Amino acid sequence: MPRLLPTTSEHLPVLLALRLAPGQENWTHHPAETLPEIAGNPLRQAVTILKNDMPVGLFILSRDERVETYAGQPDAHALTLNGLVLDEQCQGRGVGTAAMRLLPRLVQELYPDVTRALLCIHQTNAAAIHVYQKCGWTVLRERQGKRGRLWVMELRVNS
């Protein structure tokens, strides 16, 4: 069973060595790109996905301007999930699904005032959309992204 933990400096060497599956660079960013962007930013929290106590993935929880962009309006009780990446050897093995099922508990612990999480997903990323829907995410609206049409999805937490 995977675990979710705020990213620590001990996780960094393994996270920076994660491998994206071919073609995924169209849908997400490697941790080498995302981690420097959030360093020292109190509105963004990196979360490590661990399997057997080894880092195998990463995502970012944000309470910044992305909330308004995704929600279409300000929402002080929302956060966004961005940059989810799993090492290619863990994909298709239930690790991402298990991690998303753990997400509400993590959000409750880290952000007790948050009632919903939002994410944007490329409409062509059918496998990821399937995982999110299986874990309770629903489509909220559509928006145009830099690389194509996106679904804004929502997961109710702490309700």
C-alpha positions in Angstrom: 0.0 0.0 0.0 1.5 3.4 -1.0 1.8 6.2 1.5 1.7 10.0 1.0 4.1 12.3 2.8 5.2 15.9 2.4 8.4 15.7 0.3 11.7 15.8 2.3 15.2 16.5 1.2 15.8 12.7 1.6 13.3 12.0 -1.2 14.9 14.4 -3.7 17.6 12.2 -5.2 15.1 9.4 -6.0 12.4 11.8 -7.2 14.9 13.6 -9.5 15.7 10.2 -11.0 12.1 9.2 -11.8 11.4 8.2 -15.4 8.3 9.3 -17.3 6.7 6.8 -19.6 7.2 7.8 -23.3 4.7 10.4 -24.4 3.9 11.7 -20.8 5.9 14.8 -21.2 2.8 16.1 -23.1 0.7 15.8 -19.9 3.0 16.4 -16.9 6.4 17.7 -15.9 9.3 15.9 -14.5 10.1 16.6 -10.8 13.3 18.3 -12.0 11.1 21.0 -13.5 8.4 21.3 -10.8 10.5 21.1 -7.5 12.6 24.2 -8.1 9.4 26.2 -8.9 8.0 25.5 -5.4 11.1 25.8 -3.3 10.4 28.3 -0.5 6.8 28.9 -1.6 4.5 28.6 1.4 1.4 28.3 -0.9 2.7 25.1 -2.6 3.5 21.7 -1.0 5.3 18.8 -2.7 3.9 15.4 -1.7 5.9 12.2 -2.3 4.2 8.9 -3.1 6.1 6.1 -1.4 5.8 2.4 -2.2 7.6 0.1 0.2 9.1 3.3 1.7 10.7 4.2 -1.6 9.7 7.4 -3.5 7.9 6.4 -6.7 6.0 9.6 -7.5 5.2 13.1 -6.7 2.5 15.7 -6.9 2.1 19.3 -5.8 -0.8 20.8 -3.7 -1.2 24.5 -4.2 -3.3 27.2 -2.6 -2.1 29.9 -5.0 -3.6 31.7 -8.1 -4.2 28.3 -9.7 -7.3 27.8 -7.5 -9.0 30.8 -9.1 -7.8 29.8 -12.6 -9.2 26.2 -12.2 -12.4 27.1 -10.3 -13.2 30.2 -12.4 -13.5 32.3 -9.2 -11.7 32.7 -5.9 -12.3 29.9 -3.4 -10.5 30.1 0.0 -11.5 26.5 0.7 -10.0 24.9 -2.3 -6.6 23.7 -3.4 -5.2 22.3 -6.6 -3.3 19.2 -7.4 -0.6 19.6 -10.1 2.3 17.8 -11.6 1.4 14.3 -10.7 4.1 11.9 -11.9 4.7 8.2 -11.2 7.8 6.4 -12.2 7.1 4.4 -15.4 7.7 1.1 -13.5 4.8 1.8 -11.2 2.2 2.8 -13.8 -0.6 0.4 -14.4 -0.1 -1.3 -11.1 -2.7 0.5 -8.9 -0.2 2.8 -7.3 -1.8 6.0 -8.6 -5.2 4.8 -7.7 -4.2 4.0 -4.2 -2.5 7.4 -3.8 -5.6 9.2 -5.0 -7.7 7.3 -2.5 -5.3 8.4 0.3 -5.5 12.1 -0.9 -8.6 13.2 1.1 -7.0 12.0 4.4 -3.8 13.9 3.6 -5.7 17.0 2.7 -7.6 16.8 6.0 -4.4 16.6 7.9 -2.5 19.3 6.1 -5.4 21.7 5.3 -8.3 21.2 7.6 -10.2 24.2 6.1 -10.1 22.9 2.6 -13.4 21.3 1.3 -12.4 20.5 -2.3 -9.4 19.7 -4.5 -9.2 20.7 -8.2 -7.0 19.6 -11.0 -6.7 20.0 -14.7 -6.3 17.0 -17.0 -5.7 16.9 -20.7 -8.8 15.5 -22.4 -6.6 13.1 -24.3 -5.2 11.5 -21.1 -7.8 8.7 -20.9 -5.9 6.5 -18.5 -5.4 9.3 -15.9 -9.0 10.5 -16.3 -10.2 6.9 -15.6 -8.1 6.7 -12.4 -9.4 10.1 -11.1 -13.0 9.2 -11.8 -12.6 5.8 -10.1 -11.4 7.7 -7.1 -14.3 10.1 -6.9 -13.2 13.1 -9.0 -15.9 14.6 -11.2 -15.7 16.9 -14.2 -16.5 20.5 -13.1 -15.9 22.3 -16.4 -13.7 22.6 -19.5 -11.0 25.1 -20.2 -8.3 25.7 -22.8 -4.7 25.0 -21.7 -1.4 25.8 -23.3 -1.3 22.3 -24.9 -5.0 21.7 -25.6 -8.4 21.2 -24.1 -8.5 20.3 -20.4 -11.1 19.0 -18.0 -11.2 20.8 -14.6 -12.0 18.0 -12.1 -13.1 18.3 -8.5 -12.8 16.0 -5.5 -14.8 16.9 -2.4 -12.8 16.6 0.8 -13.5 17.5 4.4 -17.3 17.8 3.7 
